[in-house]
Amino acid sequence: MAKKKDAEDHALDNLFGFAKRGARSASTENFPTGHFDLDFAIHFGMLPGGIDLSTLDGYDSKKTLGLPAGRCVELFGGPGSGKSSLAYRVVGYAQKMGYECLWIDTEHSFSDALAEKINGVDIDKLLYSELFDRENPEKNFNAEDVLDMIIQAVENGVKVVVLDSVANMIPKERMEKESEKILVARLARCMSENFPKVAHYVAKNNAILILVNHIREKVGVRFGDTEDSPGGFALKHGMSLRIKLTGRKSAESLILIDDEESENGKKVVGRYSGATLKKNRMGKPLLDANGKAITIDLPIYYEPYFPTMSEMLFGFARKEQLITVRKGEFKWGDIRVDGRKNMIDYIEENSLVDALGYEVHQLAKTNKLLLPPEIASVTFKAPKKPKSAEAVEEEKNDKAAEKLGLNLKTKRKKNAEKSTDEEQAT
């Protein structure tokens, strides 16, 4: 037995620096997307819905859910599906967590308004690359340069890197050749040769690389899944998480608010997109009872508008179990209401937004939780402390005594007036 132990120790000595005992992930850090349903589904393979989170194995409200650190994530979809908007939001949260972020804009389509006003990005602090140097116009960065710069960025402390997009990267050979020169699958070969190195350094530095990508039709494929994303198979294999975003065009997908100045009294401020987890190494597949992938509804906003404060507070309170649910009945303190919408309506109709907001702020302060920017920026009034049963009873008795005293005083006054009238008559 001793010889076996010595042999194991000798083997570990030889592996020192290369392998360690225990394969538990070195990082449990995540970057929120701002959409609790999506963040929850990534880690638990289900939607929170009416689940009693206190009974869910592995759920800890003090731990932030979202896109995992140390991994590579692909957001792909058609034009206008919300890929960049989702990436903006992740960057906004990461900055509020105190991290350095880099945005590589290969499409030259970065939107100040969408990033700053809607998704909370501090664009003055954001590291930004547009793949050329304005002070040195002759300097251009090709795809190979971009991948090398990503490695350099994470090695120097950048925590979140967004590449928007993979499809618009120009390989060195393509940049140096004439337009009529045909180069087959050069981008895919470039990624196959260089991406594993990038993924290694992202993991080593516990950073996150978010790749925004396009949708392409598979050549010659008529049945099954006919869509693909550029970059080749090496890119897909290297992703820990692939999220497909699908834009919607129906009237039902519009997000409308009341607006007296609009012609029909309604104003479009956004549209819902669908998010499907095509690959997820962080949790089990998100499937329905028939084995079909579940699509998550994500609100994508065009203007600085967010859901009502009561809806946002409800969502955060549910996440942190300040509001719990059991068999469809939602409970907050002594308040019990059936159904999510009914609970939100109850909060609004009974002027309880300030009370809930104050509790949420106190909970976040106590547990050091990251509040959504829309909630963090609002100051809620502290609710009046409820009176004890003894105080209520005492106040009731005082009012009764006061009322009795007034009645006696009024009766004496009337009697005095009556006596005076009788004396005058006599």
Long-range contacts (C-beta under 8 A, 24 or more apart in sequence): 25-70, 26-70, 26-206, 27-68, 27-69, 27-70, 27-206, 28-63, 29-64, 29-68, 29-69, 29-70, 29-206, 30-63, 30-64, 30-65, 30-66, 30-67, 30-68, 30-69, 31-64, 31-66, 31-67, 31-69, 31-90, 31-93, 31-94, 31-97, 31-160, 31-208, 32-64, 32-65, 32-66, 32-90, 32-93, 32-370, 33-66, 33-67, 33-86, 33-89, 33-90, 33-93, 34-89, 34-90, 34-92, 34-93, 34-119, 34-372, 35-275, 35-296, 35-298, 35-299, 36-65, 36-315, 36-316, 36-318, 36-319, 37-296, 37-297, 38-243, 38-275, 38-296, 38-298, 39-65, 39-66, 40-65, 40-319, 41-277, 41-283, 41-286, 41-294, 41-296, 42-66, 42-67, 42-68, 42-241, 42-277, 42-280, 42-282, 42-283, 43-282, 43-283, 44-283, 44-284, 45-280, 45-283, 45-284, 45-285, 45-286, 45-287, 46-286, 47-286, 47-294, 47-296, 48-318, 48-319, 50-325, 50-327, 50-328, 51-325, 52-324, 52-325, 52-326, 53-318, 53-319, 53-321, 53-324, 54-321, 54-324, 61-319, 61-320, 61-321, 61-367, 61-369, 62-367, 62-368, 62-369, 64-369, 64-370, 66-90, 66-93, 67-208, 67-210, 67-241, 68-208, 68-240, 68-241, 68-282, 69-159, 69-206, 69-207, 69-208, 70-202, 70-203, 70-206, 70-207, 70-208, 71-202, 71-203, 71-208, 71-209, 71-240, 71-241, 71-281, 71-282, 72-198, 72-199, 72-202, 72-208, 72-209, 72-211, 72-238, 72-239, 72-240, 72-241, 73-208, 73-209, 73-210, 73-211, 73-239, 73-240, 73-241, 73-242, 73-243, 74-166, 74-210, 74-211, 74-213, 74-229, 74-235, 74-236, 74-239, 74-241, 74-242, 74-243, 75-210, 75-211, 75-212, 75-213, 75-243, 75-245, 76-212, 76-213, 76-214, 76-215, 76-229, 76-242, 76-243, 76-244, 76-245, 77-214, 77-215, 77-244, 77-245, 77-246, 77-247, 77-273, 78-214, 78-215, 78-245, 78-246, 78-247, 79-247, 80-247, 81-245, 81-246, 81-247, 81-273, 81-300, 82-245, 82-247, 82-273, 82-298, 82-300, 83-164, 83-165, 83-212, 83-213, 83-245, 84-109, 84-111, 84-114, 84-164, 84-212, 85-114, 85-118, 85-119, 85-300, 85-301, 86-243, 86-245, 86-275, 86-298, 86-300, 87-162, 87-164, 87-210, 87-212, 88-114, 88-115, 88-118, 88-119, 88-121, 89-119, 89-120, 90-160, 90-162, 90-210, 91-115, 91-119, 91-121, 91-126, 91-160, 91-162, 92-119, 92-120, 92-121, 92-122, 92-373, 93-120, 93-370, 94-159, 94-160, 95-120, 95-121, 95-122, 95-125, 95-126, 96-120, 96-370, 96-373, 96-376, 97-370, 99-159, 99-160, 100-127, 100-157, 100-158, 100-159, 100-160, 101-126, 101-127, 101-158, 101-159, 101-160, 101-161, 101-162, 102-126, 102-127, 102-128, 102-129, 102-150, 102-153, 102-158, 102-160, 102-161, 102-162, 103-127, 103-128, 103-129, 103-162, 103-164, 104-129, 104-131, 104-146, 104-149, 104-150, 104-161, 104-162, 104-163, 104-164, 105-129, 105-130, 105-131, 105-164, 106-131, 106-146, 106-163, 106-164, 106-165, 106-166, 106-168, 106-169, 106-170, 107-164, 107-165, 107-168, 109-164, 110-164, 117-304, 118-301, 118-302, 118-303, 118-304, 120-373, 127-153, 127-158, 140-175, 142-169, 142-170, 142-171, 142-172, 142-174, 142-175, 143-169, 143-170, 143-171, 143-172, 143-187, 143-190, 143-191, 144-171, 144-172, 144-190, 144-194, 145-172, 147-190, 147-194, 147-195, 147-197, 147-198, 150-198, 150-201, 150-202, 150-209, 151-197, 151-198, 151-201, 154-201, 154-202, 154-204, 154-205, 154-207, 154-209, 155-201, 155-205, 157-205, 158-207, 159-206, 159-207, 159-208, 160-207, 160-208, 160-210, 161-202, 161-207, 161-208, 161-209, 161-210, 162-210, 162-212, 163-209, 163-210, 163-211, 163-212, 164-212, 165-211, 165-212, 165-213, 165-214, 166-191, 166-211, 166-212, 166-213, 166-214, 166-229, 166-230, 166-231, 166-235, 167-213, 167-214, 167-216, 167-229, 167-230, 167-231, 185-232, 187-230, 187-231, 187-232, 188-230, 188-231, 188-232, 188-233, 188-234, 188-235, 189-232, 191-231, 191-232, 191-234, 191-235, 192-232, 192-233, 192-234, 195-231, 195-234, 195-235, 195-238, 196-234, 196-238, 199-238, 211-235, 211-239, 236-279, 239-279, 240-279, 240-280, 240-281, 240-282, 241-277, 241-279, 241-280, 241-281, 241-282, 242-277, 242-278, 242-279, 242-280, 243-275, 243-276, 243-277, 243-278, 244-275, 244-276, 244-278, 245-273, 245-274, 245-275, 245-298, 246-273, 246-274, 246-275, 246-276, 246-295, 247-271, 247-273, 248-272, 248-273, 248-274, 255-299, 255-301, 255-305, 257-305, 268-302, 269-301, 269-302, 269-303, 269-305, 270-299, 270-300, 270-301, 270-302, 270-303, 270-305, 271-299, 271-300, 271-302, 272-297, 272-298, 272-299, 272-300, 273-297, 273-298, 273-300, 274-298, 306-374, 308-344, 308-348, 309-353, 309-357, 309-374, 309-375, 309-378, 310-344, 310-347, 310-348, 310-353, 310-356, 311-344, 312-372, 312-374, 312-375, 313-347, 313-353, 313-356, 313-357, 313-360, 313-375, 314-340, 314-343, 314-344, 314-347, 314-356, 316-360, 316-371, 316-372, 316-375, 317-356, 317-359, 317-360, 320-360, 320-363, 320-367, 320-369, 322-356, 322-359, 322-360, 322-363, 332-356, 353-380, 354-380, 354-381, 354-383, 355-380, 355-383, 358-382, 358-383
